[in-house]
Amino acid sequence: MVSGLCDSVRSSVRPMLGRASAKASVGQGATGDTTFGIDEVAENTVVDFLNGVGDVAFYTEDRGLVVVGRPEHILVIDPIDGTRPAAAGLESCCVSVAVAPYADGADRTLTLGDVFLGAVVEIKNDAAYLGLRGHGTRFERDGCAFEPALSEKTDLNSIFWTAGFRGRAAEPLVTVLSELIDLTSVDGGCFDLGSATFCISRVVTGEMDAYVDIGQRMADEIEQVRLAFLEIGHGAILTNYPYDLAAAVLIAREAGAVVTDARGRTLDTYPLVPSGGGGQLSSMVSANETLHRLLMEQMERGMERLGRRYGSRPAV
């Protein structure tokens, strides 16, 4: 069912990639982010597909939690992770589905650690990733199967890495990341690809060495930064949510990558199904332990710079 759902969404939105209709704003999702025309088509495809499967529980950004009958599992779905790249016709957009056990009311206690299956399908390309807890990760492109190929790089100067910028105040974010951006500017590379799922999948393939998203930690720890994020997000904190990360994080971890939040803590305890527009989280995904430690040291120095620049008063 999960594979069929992903393929159905991809088929429905692929013809829209890069078209004017994809970019049209049609409202806001439950988290406060803009819903584009291509999002609406993807969300409707999810609902149409799941209408015929009987007992089902699922969560999407626009619909929130939907429970029909007495389901045994819940699907946490991001119909398009990377809406803006999709609207622009770029390749960094994916369908993401995470699966966890479900019982009546379980949405209130489920965490990212309960996810046992993650599936990611690229929309523009014929590529798919599957992670099963305790059984590793596999992926395929154009009908050919591949094994994960994590980078062994530990020299920060030469790493290729990605960071999330959408919804984050640019000046504070660059204050934190500036040293790493400069270090990698010539011998490596820094990219904003517009999709956490796509970025994390590139760590699995070895095309990227790390994915860095410290935005939520910044908003949590410094009040002035939180207010700047709220202003940019039209009253909402628009960092990553569990549905952005649930499938990709399992896939990366099963491939052997190191995955934590931006404080170095496990993501397993974070709620899987957010409520009331909450649930935002930071994330760090690295190809190996040494690289992860070095990146965490960079983030600590960056947070110290941020505190000196904006004051250290905790966010409320």
C-alpha positions as a Python dict, from the first residue, in 0.01 Angstrom:
ca = {
    (1, 'M'): (0, 0, 0),
    (2, 'V'): (278, 245, 90),
    (3, 'S'): (451, 197, -244),
    (4, 'G'): (123, 238, -430),
    (5, 'L'): (44, 558, -239),
    (6, 'C'): (383, 711, -319),
    (7, 'D'): (355, 620, -686),
    (8, 'S'): (3, 760, -704),
    (9, 'V'): (108, 1097, -563),
    (10, 'R'): (413, 1113, -789),
    (11, 'S'): (202, 1039, -1096),
    (12, 'S'): (-55, 1306, -1007),
    (13, 'V'): (189, 1591, -946),
    (14, 'R'): (475, 1518, -1185),
    (15, 'P'): (296, 1685, -1479),
    (16, 'M'): (261, 2003, -1268),
    (17, 'L'): (633, 2047, -1196),
    (18, 'G'): (744, 2398, -1288),
    (19, 'R'): (402, 2514, -1408),
    (20, 'A'): (227, 2834, -1300),
    (21, 'S'): (-60, 2633, -1146),
    (22, 'A'): (187, 2465, -911),
    (23, 'K'): (298, 2800, -767),
    (24, 'A'): (-49, 2940, -694),
    (25, 'S'): (-112, 3000, -323),
    (26, 'V'): (-438, 2833, -214),
    (27, 'G'): (-427, 2878, 165),
    (28, 'Q'): (-237, 2757, 471),
    (29, 'G'): (-175, 2413, 617),
    (30, 'A'): (-233, 2313, 980),
    (31, 'T'): (121, 2426, 1069),
    (32, 'G'): (83, 2772, 915),
    (33, 'D'): (295, 2711, 606),
    (34, 'T'): (167, 2820, 265),
    (35, 'T'): (-29, 2562, 67),
    (36, 'F'): (48, 2583, -304),
    (37, 'G'): (-158, 2448, -592),
    (38, 'I'): (69, 2147, -629),
    (39, 'D'): (26, 2073, -257),
    (40, 'E'): (-350, 2067, -294),
    (41, 'V'): (-335, 1816, -579),
    (42, 'A'): (-97, 1594, -379),
    (43, 'E'): (-313, 1609, -65),
    (44, 'N'): (-628, 1524, -262),
    (45, 'T'): (-449, 1229, -421),
    (46, 'V'): (-357, 1095, -75),
    (47, 'V'): (-718, 1120, 44),
    (48, 'D'): (-857, 959, -273),
    (49, 'F'): (-607, 674, -250),
    (50, 'L'): (-673, 601, 118),
    (51, 'N'): (-1050, 630, 91),
    (52, 'G'): (-1068, 278, -44),
    (53, 'V'): (-839, 91, 195),
    (54, 'G'): (-1077, 40, 490),
    (55, 'D'): (-948, 100, 843),
    (56, 'V'): (-677, 363, 821),
    (57, 'A'): (-508, 636, 1024),
    (58, 'F'): (-298, 899, 854),
    (59, 'Y'): (-153, 1244, 919),
    (60, 'T'): (-66, 1508, 661),
    (61, 'E'): (32, 1874, 696),
    (62, 'D'): (-292, 2006, 546),
    (63, 'R'): (-546, 1749, 672),
    (64, 'G'): (-399, 1686, 1015),
    (65, 'L'): (-494, 1352, 1175),
    (66, 'V'): (-759, 1137, 1005),
    (67, 'V'): (-874, 808, 1161),
    (68, 'V'): (-1121, 571, 993),
    (69, 'G'): (-1234, 254, 1173),
    (70, 'R'): (-986, 70, 1396),
    (71, 'P'): (-650, 82, 1217),
    (72, 'E'): (-341, -104, 1334),
    (73, 'H'): (-95, 141, 1180),
    (74, 'I'): (-65, 511, 1115),
    (75, 'L'): (86, 668, 803),
    (76, 'V'): (264, 999, 859),
    (77, 'I'): (270, 1149, 513),
    (78, 'D'): (439, 1447, 355),
    (79, 'P'): (280, 1440, 7),
    (80, 'I'): (545, 1679, -121),
    (81, 'D'): (856, 1746, 83),
    (82, 'G'): (1013, 2022, -120),
    (83, 'T'): (704, 2204, -245),
    (84, 'R'): (898, 2507, -362),
    (85, 'P'): (1151, 2309, -568),
    (86, 'A'): (856, 2110, -711),
    (87, 'A'): (674, 2430, -803),
    (88, 'A'): (992, 2554, -970),
    (89, 'G'): (1036, 2228, -1161),
    (90, 'L'): (1353, 2119, -979),
    (91, 'E'): (1442, 1765, -879),
    (92, 'S'): (1470, 1812, -501),
    (93, 'C'): (1115, 1710, -414),
    (94, 'C'): (986, 1383, -270),
    (95, 'V'): (685, 1193, -142),
    (96, 'S'): (756, 1079, 214),
    (97, 'V'): (565, 815, 414),
    (98, 'A'): (651, 686, 763),
    (99, 'V'): (463, 399, 925),
    (100, 'A'): (418, 332, 1298),
    (101, 'P'): (189, 107, 1508),
    (102, 'Y'): (-145, 260, 1600),
    (103, 'A'): (-417, 202, 1856),
    (104, 'D'): (-704, 428, 1961),
    (105, 'G'): (-556, 753, 2090),
    (106, 'A'): (-198, 645, 2018),
    (107, 'D'): (-131, 965, 1828),
    (108, 'R'): (-89, 1135, 2167),
    (109, 'T'): (201, 913, 2271),
    (110, 'L'): (371, 806, 1947),
    (111, 'T'): (728, 924, 1889),
    (112, 'L'): (973, 917, 1602),
    (113, 'G'): (1124, 614, 1769),
    (114, 'D'): (804, 419, 1696),
    (115, 'V'): (846, 446, 1318),
    (116, 'F'): (935, 104, 1177),
    (117, 'L'): (913, 173, 804),
    (118, 'G'): (1011, 475, 597),
    (119, 'A'): (952, 519, 225),
    (120, 'V'): (1067, 809, 8),
    (121, 'V'): (999, 847, -363),
    (122, 'E'): (1149, 1127, -572),
    (123, 'I'): (889, 1304, -782),
    (124, 'K'): (1091, 1420, -1082),
    (125, 'N'): (1321, 1117, -1098),
    (126, 'D'): (1249, 745, -1091),
    (127, 'A'): (1420, 691, -757),
    (128, 'A'): (1290, 535, -435),
    (129, 'Y'): (1429, 468, -85),
    (130, 'L'): (1304, 221, 173),
    (131, 'G'): (1416, 175, 532),
    (132, 'L'): (1289, -100, 764),
    (133, 'R'): (1386, -81, 1131),
    (134, 'G'): (1648, -344, 1206),
    (135, 'H'): (1677, -451, 841),
    (136, 'G'): (1871, -169, 676),
    (137, 'T'): (1805, 56, 380),
    (138, 'R'): (1784, -4, 8),
    (139, 'F'): (1724, 233, -280),
    (140, 'E'): (1687, 220, -654),
    (141, 'R'): (1719, 456, -947),
    (142, 'D'): (1588, 391, -1295),
    (143, 'G'): (1518, 29, -1204),
    (144, 'C'): (1870, -41, -1069),
    (145, 'A'): (1919, -130, -701),
    (146, 'F'): (2196, 30, -495),
    (147, 'E'): (2342, -7, -146),
    (148, 'P'): (2399, 295, 79),
    (149, 'A'): (2738, 457, 17),
    (150, 'L'): (2809, 683, 313),
    (151, 'S'): (3101, 922, 290),
    (152, 'E'): (3408, 867, 503),
    (153, 'K'): (3516, 1232, 494),
    (154, 'T'): (3625, 1393, 820),
    (155, 'D'): (3794, 1706, 681),
    (156, 'L'): (3544, 1988, 725),
    (157, 'N'): (3708, 2198, 456),
    (158, 'S'): (3614, 1952, 185),
    (159, 'I'): (3267, 1838, 283),
    (160, 'F'): (2957, 1886, 71),
    (161, 'W'): (2665, 1966, 299),
    (162, 'T'): (2313, 2100, 294),
    (163, 'A'): (2120, 2331, 524),
    (164, 'G'): (1758, 2436, 558),
    (165, 'F'): (1683, 2809, 504),
    (166, 'R'): (1307, 2825, 434),
    (167, 'G'): (1128, 3004, 717),
    (168, 'R'): (1449, 3074, 908),
    (169, 'A'): (1563, 3433, 959),
    (170, 'A'): (1866, 3464, 731),
    (171, 'E'): (2092, 3689, 938),
    (172, 'P'): (2076, 3483, 1260),
    (173, 'L'): (2107, 3158, 1068),
    (174, 'V'): (2416, 3275, 879),
    (175, 'T'): (2561, 3397, 1209),
    (176, 'V'): (2550, 3038, 1332),
    (177, 'L'): (2663, 2875, 1007),
    (178, 'S'): (2912, 3138, 883),
    (179, 'E'): (3230, 2961, 993),
    (180, 'L'): (3124, 2633, 830),
    (181, 'I'): (3008, 2811, 514),
    (182, 'D'): (3347, 2981, 483),
    (183, 'L'): (3540, 2663, 557),
    (184, 'T'): (3366, 2474, 277),
    (185, 'S'): (3334, 2757, 26),
    (186, 'V'): (3623, 2652, -201),
    (187, 'D'): (3722, 2289, -139),
    (188, 'G'): (3371, 2172, -54),
    (189, 'G'): (3021, 2312, -93),
    (190, 'C'): (2715, 2434, 93),
    (191, 'F'): (2368, 2391, -59),
    (192, 'D'): (2006, 2475, 20),
    (193, 'L'): (1808, 2219, -180),
    (194, 'G'): (1467, 2302, -35),
    (195, 'S'): (1375, 1956, 97),
    (196, 'A'): (1497, 1791, 416),
    (197, 'T'): (1401, 1450, 280),
    (198, 'F'): (1593, 1497, -43),
    (199, 'C'): (1896, 1632, 145),
    (200, 'I'): (1904, 1339, 386),
    (201, 'S'): (1868, 1089, 101),
    (202, 'R'): (2182, 1240, -53),
    (203, 'V'): (2377, 1155, 261),
    (204, 'V'): (2261, 794, 214),
    (205, 'T'): (2385, 788, -146),
    (206, 'G'): (2717, 953, -60),
    (207, 'E'): (2652, 1257, -276),
    (208, 'M'): (2640, 1474, 37),
    (209, 'D'): (2835, 1438, 360),
    (210, 'A'): (2588, 1599, 600),
    (211, 'Y'): (2256, 1775, 649),
    (212, 'V'): (2248, 2056, 905),
    (213, 'D'): (1928, 2213, 1041),
    (214, 'I'): (1980, 2412, 1360),
    (215, 'G'): (1685, 2647, 1312),
    (216, 'Q'): (1458, 2516, 1586),
    (217, 'R'): (1735, 2517, 1846),
    (218, 'M'): (1797, 2883, 1762),
    (219, 'A'): (1428, 2968, 1804),
    (220, 'D'): (1407, 2770, 2129),
    (221, 'E'): (1709, 2926, 2295),
    (222, 'I'): (1707, 3295, 2202),
    (223, 'E'): (1394, 3509, 2228),
    (224, 'Q'): (1495, 3769, 1968),
    (225, 'V'): (1557, 3495, 1714),
    (226, 'R'): (1222, 3331, 1792),
    (227, 'L'): (1047, 3661, 1723),
    (228, 'A'): (1234, 3698, 1394),
    (229, 'F'): (1127, 3347, 1290),
    (230, 'L'): (765, 3429, 1379),
    (231, 'E'): (775, 3745, 1170),
    (232, 'I'): (910, 3562, 866),
    (233, 'G'): (662, 3276, 914),
    (234, 'H'): (360, 3511, 933),
    (235, 'G'): (305, 3417, 1295),
    (236, 'A'): (427, 3054, 1282),
    (237, 'I'): (765, 2890, 1341),
    (238, 'L'): (829, 2719, 1007),
    (239, 'T'): (1120, 2489, 1076),
    (240, 'N'): (1094, 2112, 1019),
    (241, 'Y'): (810, 1901, 1154),
    (242, 'P'): (800, 1527, 1226),
    (243, 'Y'): (629, 1453, 892),
    (244, 'D'): (925, 1620, 714),
    (245, 'L'): (1177, 1391, 880),
    (246, 'A'): (1014, 1069, 1004),
    (247, 'A'): (1074, 853, 695),
    (248, 'A'): (1410, 1003, 595),
    (249, 'V'): (1554, 979, 946),
    (250, 'L'): (1476, 607, 966),
    (251, 'I'): (1621, 551, 619),
    (252, 'A'): (1941, 738, 710),
    (253, 'R'): (1983, 563, 1042),
    (254, 'E'): (1929, 220, 890),
    (255, 'A'): (2190, 310, 628),
    (256, 'G'): (2444, 377, 904),
    (257, 'A'): (2432, 757, 921),
    (258, 'V'): (2450, 945, 1251),
    (259, 'V'): (2124, 1125, 1332),
    (260, 'T'): (2055, 1362, 1623),
    (261, 'D'): (1890, 1694, 1691),
    (262, 'A'): (2105, 2010, 1689),
    (263, 'R'): (2196, 1954, 2054),
    (264, 'G'): (2328, 1606, 1983),
    (265, 'R'): (2028, 1427, 2136),
    (266, 'T'): (1829, 1140, 1989),
    (267, 'L'): (1522, 1221, 1778),
    (268, 'D'): (1346, 907, 1902),
    (269, 'T'): (1168, 1088, 2186),
    (270, 'Y'): (1012, 1364, 1974),
    (271, 'P'): (636, 1338, 1912),
    (272, 'L'): (548, 1177, 1580),
    (273, 'V'): (208, 1346, 1542),
    (274, 'P'): (224, 1717, 1629),
    (275, 'S'): (-72, 1899, 1781),
    (276, 'G'): (-173, 2263, 1773),
    (277, 'G'): (91, 2359, 1517),
    (278, 'G'): (374, 2243, 1745),
    (279, 'G'): (627, 1963, 1722),
    (280, 'Q'): (902, 2148, 1538),
    (281, 'L'): (1251, 2003, 1569),
    (282, 'S'): (1609, 2051, 1461),
    (283, 'S'): (1820, 1779, 1303),
    (284, 'M'): (2175, 1685, 1217),
    (285, 'V'): (2253, 1395, 982),
    (286, 'S'): (2617, 1303, 921),
    (287, 'A'): (2783, 1027, 722),
    (288, 'N'): (3005, 918, 1014),
    (289, 'E'): (3065, 971, 1386),
    (290, 'T'): (3382, 1181, 1353),
    (291, 'L'): (3220, 1420, 1109),
    (292, 'H'): (2915, 1448, 1333),
    (293, 'R'): (3128, 1540, 1632),
    (294, 'L'): (3314, 1808, 1434),
    (295, 'L'): (2988, 1954, 1304),
    (296, 'M'): (2841, 1964, 1653),
    (297, 'E'): (3147, 2159, 1768),
    (298, 'Q'): (3083, 2402, 1484),
    (299, 'M'): (2722, 2442, 1593),
    (300, 'E'): (2823, 2514, 1952),
    (301, 'R'): (3061, 2788, 1838),
    (302, 'G'): (2789, 2923, 1613),
    (303, 'M'): (2538, 2936, 1898),
    (304, 'E'): (2792, 3123, 2110),
    (305, 'R'): (2825, 3383, 1830),
    (306, 'L'): (2449, 3405, 1809),
    (307, 'G'): (2417, 3464, 2183),
    (308, 'R'): (2676, 3742, 2173),
    (309, 'R'): (2498, 3909, 1880),
    (310, 'Y'): (2136, 3878, 1988),
    (311, 'G'): (2158, 3831, 2363),
    (312, 'S'): (2112, 3505, 2547),
    (313, 'R'): (1762, 3558, 2692),
    (314, 'P'): (1582, 3221, 2654),
    (315, 'A'): (1282, 3201, 2426),
    (316, 'V'): (947, 3165, 2600),
}
